Amino acid sequence: MVTDAKMDWRRFEPLTEDEAEESRLERLVTEKSLSRQDLAVILFGLRVRSGFGKEDFGI
């Protein structure tokens, strides 16, 4: 899943161009040992409700 110290996102479309956010996501995926299947389950199962933004989650 990791190539050249960067995540392989072939099946996913990153929503951020912010390097800090991208690094945080990659670190979280690695630390929690999340697989592509784990990510897909989360992303297909949840989304943030309309009206909530990153600031509501401390991001």
Steps between C-alpha positions, in 0.01 A plus 500: 500500500794734552733587213793741520384606850168623353162329516370327188156655447408328171149412617439826684484866405675726753284798594780720628799665343628610841823311570448511877154341470631240256786413738260474792275263303794283394630490859156401633457223242846365582471529881159330504607242238192577290465303178342623177198291596482670842511842333232398249269378778538833682460714188202310361337482844534858626513859387496826690153647531423814306581812696800356685853600407851404595499754782215307668739207535804699602668461162 
